[in-house]
Amino acid sequence: MTLSFKSIAFWLFILGPLTAGALSPADTSSKKSPIQTVTPGYRLNDYTLFLKDAITSFKQDSVDKGMALLSKTIKNIRSQKDVKRIMPYQGYEVISLIEDLNNNGLSPAEKQLGKTFFKIVFTSQPNDKSADNVWDGLLKNAPNTAFTQRLKLLTTSLKGKSTTGPELNRLLNSNPGLVSANIMQAEALFDQHKYKECITYCDKTIAAWPQYAHAYHVRAKCYNKLDELEKAVADYDKAINLFPGNFLFYYDRADCLIDLEKYREAATDLRLTLRLRPNYNWTYYNLTRCYKNMNMPDSALYFINQHISQNTSDGDGYDLKGDIYCDRNEYETAISLYTQAISLEPERRTFYADRGDAYYYSDKLDDAINDLQKAISIDKSYPFPYDRIGDCFYKKKQYETAITYHQKAIKANPEYKYAYVGLNLSYTQSGKYQEAIEAAQKAVAIDSTYATALGNLGWSYYCAGKFDDCIKYSYKALKYQQDATYAMFNIALATLAKGEADKAKQLYADFLKTCKEKNYEVTDGATDDLRELIRKKVRVEESKFIIEHIFEQKAD
């Protein structure tokens, strides 16, 4: 790849941040006034005229005039908005070199070298190897100053080659506070997925220039990759304060906020992204995620339809739309959407798993098992399909087979808490109460706030005749899930089984009153367990009384 690049490339990489509202601060108010793209009194296309005149001057060998016009271009840009704050290494360094050439800190030889650089990049043609050879010869014979080293590194970067190595290390050793060298190293380390090392160089960059919003942006992305989301958001906040018109800052901050489950704040950032850069990337998709998680399905459907209209061949869009219909228990529609996703990307494990899940909830168990097996064939390390196949066999009352698949899910990921709950249920139905207790305990060990695991552990203790432990863990389940009505009635049932009939009757009455007041669902299980006591001839009269006088049902 040659060094030369067309003027449009320079425009995109130096002046690009001025477009799409980057000159104007974002309007974070609720009103929907239009965003202006430039500040009053200066036309954006004036920058283009300066550039055209500069290029013409370089081609006419009027190098000094060309550099003067480039300097004027940069000065005018920064007077409108200091876009240098959001420039990555290449853009930052080009502006810095132009500014340095306009100052008095360089030697005559360095100034001549810098002017030649800009003349070559604006006048040579693509694939002009002779121009490259001339420039490489000039660099080879140039004095080994920091300015020359910077030109060498920029040349390497513009040619698309790796800039990390001895040349950059020498520059950093002799100029540890040089912003361009530090951000170059930081960007390279980020691309190499060395996020902790990248943060170190971002810190150095920020120490050298605290107003460099791009450095905060890079550091924020590192924190995001390291799952230090609060730190990432704090850095995005700083970047936005320094340059509030950059849509990428809002877009990337929204990604962190979604992971932090701050969906309303994320949606605000994504809407700002769209105002600054309409139709950008996956903004509509991420807005769908926000509104889906805020339980606003109509808004979610609106935005996913926007995404799909722009990305008709994207399977993820149809998959997410299927999730919305699944949440609404409209499984046939969801299955159709998952099928569209699969037709677009037939090797995506999650699409088969999602369709298998929809089949499971619509009681098409064989179809569910087929899709889940397909997901496993694509990725054997994915625990969910094993676990859901186990659930399918549990529904089929084939508990031993269910146990086998739950165990496979655990083998794929020993920290997959849901598989332990499935294992607990199958063991309980098989009468293996101690194994059931141990499985639920493992789920609780992974997540001590997992209400379902706590409630299931309580039920397993009940089945094992350990009524006090049943009551203990059922109350813990209620602590983390207030509408866990099964846990409420397990407490009352275990109290009755202990022989405390009057206390049990009061508990049943109180829990039933709570459910009615808060509109909690009361399933048949609440009375089925009492009928089971009657069938076993245990606490018969007390059970009949509770069914008839508290639940107001027939006991027969």
C-alpha positions, 0 to 999 in steps of 0.5 A, a space after each residue: 500500500 502506498 502512502 498517497 491518499 486522495 483529498 476525500 480521504 483527508 476530508 473524511 478522516 480530519 473533517 468527518 467529525 464535523 458532520 452529523 451534528 458533531 459541531 453542536 452540543 446534543 440537546 438532552 431536553 424532552 423537546 424535539 427541536 432540530 439539531 443544527 449541523 454547524 454553528 451560526 456564522 460559518 459554512 461547513 463547505 468553506 473548509 472544503 474550499 480551503 482544502 481545494 486551494 491547498 491541494 492546488 497549491 501543492 500541485 503547483 509547487 507552492 508548498 508554503 502556500 499549501 501549508 498556510 492554507 492547511 493551517 488556516 483550515 485546521 485553525 478554523 475547524 478548531 475555532 468552531 469546535 475542538 474536534 482534535 479532542 475526538 480524533 483517533 491517532 491518525 487524525 490527531 497526529 496529522 493536525 498536530 503536525 500541521 500545527 507544529 509546522 506553523 510554529 517555531 519549534 522545528 528546525 529548518 530541516 524538520 520543517 522542510 521534511 514535514 512540508 514534503 510529506 504533505 506535498 507527497 500525500 496530496 500530489 502523488 497518485 495511488 500506487 505511485 511507488 516512485 513517490 513512496 521510494 522518494 519519501 522513504 529515502 528522505 526519511 532514511 536520511 533525515 535527522 533522528 529527531 522526535 518529529 522525524 520519528 513521528 513522521 515515520 510512525 504516521 507513514 507506517 500507520 497510513 500504509 496500514 502496517 503495525 506501528 508497535 515496535 522499537 520505533 514507537 518504544 524509542 519515541 515513548 522512552 525519549 518523550 513519555 508525555 507525547 500524546 500522539 505516541 501514547 494514544 497510538 500505543 493505546 489503540 494498538 493494545 486495544 486492537 490486540 485485546 490487551 485491555 489492562 495494558 491499554 488502560 495504562 497508556 490511556 492514563 498517560 495520554 490523559 495525564 498529558 492532555 486531560 481534555 482529550 475525549 478520545 482517550 477517555 473513550 478508548 479507556 471506557 471501551 477497555 473497562 467495558 471489555 473487562 466488565 468494569 461497567 461503572 468505570 466505563 460509564 464514568 469515562 463516557 460521561 467525561 468524554 461527553 462533557 468534553 465533546 457533547 456532540 459525538 454520537 459514538 459516545 452516547 451509543 457506546 455508553 448505552 451499551 454499558 447501561 444496557 448491561 447494567 440494566 439501566 434501560 431507560 437511561 440507555 434508551 435516552 442515549 440511543 435516541 440522542 444517537 439517532 438525532 446526531 446520526 440518523 439510522 446509525 448502525 444497530 441503534 434501533 436494535 439496541 432500542 428494542 432491547 431497552 423497551 423489551 426489558 422495560 416491558 414496553 412491547 409496542 415500542 420494542 416492536 416499532 424499533 425492531 421493525 425499523 431495524 429489520 427494514 434497514 437490515 433485511 438480511 440480519 437474522 438477529 433482528 428476526 430473532 429479537 422480534 421473535 423474543 418479543 412475541 415469546 414474551 407475549 406468549 404468542 408462540 406461533 408468531 415467535 416460531 415463524 420469526 425464528 424460522 426466518 432468522 434460521 433461513 438467513 443464518 442457518 448455523 447460528 446456535 441461538 436461533 435454534 435454541 430460541 425456536 426450540 424454547 418456543 416449541 417447548 412453551 407451546 408443548 411441541 416437545 418433539 419439535 423442541 428437542 429436534 431444534 435443541 439437538 441442532 443447537 448442540 450439534 453446532 456448539 457442544 459447549 452451550 449449556 442451555 439446550 441440554 438443560 431445556 431438553 431435560 425440561 422437555 423430558 421432565 414434561 414427558 415424565 421421563 425423569 431419568 432421561 431428564 436427569 441425564 440432560 441436566 447433568 450434561 448441561 452442568 458438565 458443559 458449564 458447572 456454573 449454570 445455575 438453572 440446570 441444578 434447578 431442573 436436576 432438583 425437580 427431576 430428582 424430587 419427582 423420582 423420590 430421590 430427595 437427598 439428591 434433590 436437596 444437594 442439587 438445589 443447594 448447588 444452585 443457591 451456592 452459585 446465586 444466593 438470591 435465586 428465588 426459584 432455587 431457594 423455593 425448590 430447596 424448601 419443597 425438597 426438604 418438605 418431601 424429605 420430612 424436614 419441615 423446619 428447613 422447608 419453612 426456612 428456605 421458603 421464607 428466603 425465596 419470598 425475600 427475593 421474589 414477593 409473588 412466589 405464591 408456591 413458597 407462601 403455601 409451602 410455609 403453611 403446608 409445612 406448618 400444618 405437617 408439623 401439627 400446628 393446625 391453628 397457626 397453619 390455618 392463619 397462615 393460609 388465610 393471611 397468604 390468600 388475602 395477600 394474593 388477592 390484594 396484590 393480584 398474585 396468581 394462586 395455582 391449584 397446587 395450593 389445594 392439591 397438596 392439601 388433597 394429597 394429605 387427605 389421600 394419605 390420611 394425614 391431617 385430614 380434618 384440618 386439610 378439609 377445613 382449610 380447603 372448604 373454609 379458607 379456599 372456599 372449595 369442595 374438599 371431595 
